[in-house]
Amino acid sequence: MRDNEQDAEPRLQVTAKGDVTVVEIGNRKILDEINITQLGEQLSKLAAQSPDPKLVIDFANVAHMSSSALGMLITLHKRICQRKGQLRLCNIRPGIYEVFVITRLNEIFHIHQSREEALASLG
Amino acid sequence: MRDLAQKMVIASKLEAAREVEEALLHRAAGFGYSESAMFAIKLALEEAINNAIKHGNGFDARKTVEVCFRVDHRKAEVTITDQGRGFDPGAVPDPTRDENLEKPCGRGIMLMKAYMDEVRYNDKGNQVCMVKSNS
């Protein structure tokens, strides 16, 4: 199926909760290979808007994962840490979470079950 | 549904991989593969084709990637061949070692092996064959 959603540019729903930026990934195909670079740039721009960025990424709509997507998240995580910021991931489906476990990246990222938990974890 | 082998030759563009992915997953869905098996096939196929396009063919527009697959009610088998010089998959560092955990690259082959039942490279290292059972 070649639907409009698949061909759409990466869509992010961005909301502010105090000094925290919450990013909800807007469509299921956003982490497809050809969208990764663009998505990484969008997230990096968001992280660059604050001297000590606090970013929550909500994966509720994410149904796919790849090594490129993981690489993009690692790069983003490093950039945020360099700026003394904090990154939280949340609402990751069990099948996707398994990818984080297999790669041991669940040990690198702060992953929370819900957006509320992720927000509460930020100091 | 009959068991038909299918061969597709795609350009060295990431967009071209979607066509293959859709064709293979469509056949797997027709045989009632589980959601987790479909997830695994999609993930592994994307990793393998990306490797072929990026590392094998180096995004060279003159080179192509050949994908052959056969899907039946028992298993899905896919072979991806690039036109590169090949590589030694045994020489790829383990991305789960502590010192490699924060490296942004190098997880594709590991994920292919984790999600597929079989992953075999030819001697040259420019062809990979992967099998996923319908279980």
HADDOCK unambig.tbl for C-alpha pairs under 7 A between the chains (distance, minus, plus):
assign (segid A and resid 1 and name CA) (segid B and resid 22 and name CA) 6.69 0.50 0.50
assign (segid A and resid 34 and name CA) (segid B and resid 14 and name CA) 6.24 0.50 0.50
assign (segid A and resid 34 and name CA) (segid B and resid 15 and name CA) 6.66 0.50 0.50
assign (segid A and resid 65 and name CA) (segid B and resid 43 and name CA) 6.99 0.50 0.50
assign (segid A and resid 66 and name CA) (segid B and resid 43 and name CA) 6.31 0.50 0.50
assign (segid A and resid 67 and name CA) (segid B and resid 107 and name CA) 5.52 0.50 0.50
assign (segid A and resid 67 and name CA) (segid B and resid 108 and name CA) 5.44 0.50 0.50
assign (segid A and resid 71 and name CA) (segid B and resid 104 and name CA) 3.94 0.50 0.50
assign (segid A and resid 71 and name CA) (segid B and resid 105 and name CA) 5.76 0.50 0.50
assign (segid A and resid 72 and name CA) (segid B and resid 104 and name CA) 6.86 0.50 0.50
assign (segid A and resid 74 and name CA) (segid B and resid 102 and name CA) 6.47 0.50 0.50
assign (segid A and resid 74 and name CA) (segid B and resid 104 and name CA) 5.72 0.50 0.50
assign (segid A and resid 75 and name CA) (segid B and resid 104 and name CA) 6.34 0.50 0.50
assign (segid A and resid 103 and name CA) (segid B and resid 96 and name CA) 5.78 0.50 0.50
assign (segid A and resid 104 and name CA) (segid B and resid 96 and name CA) 6.13 0.50 0.50
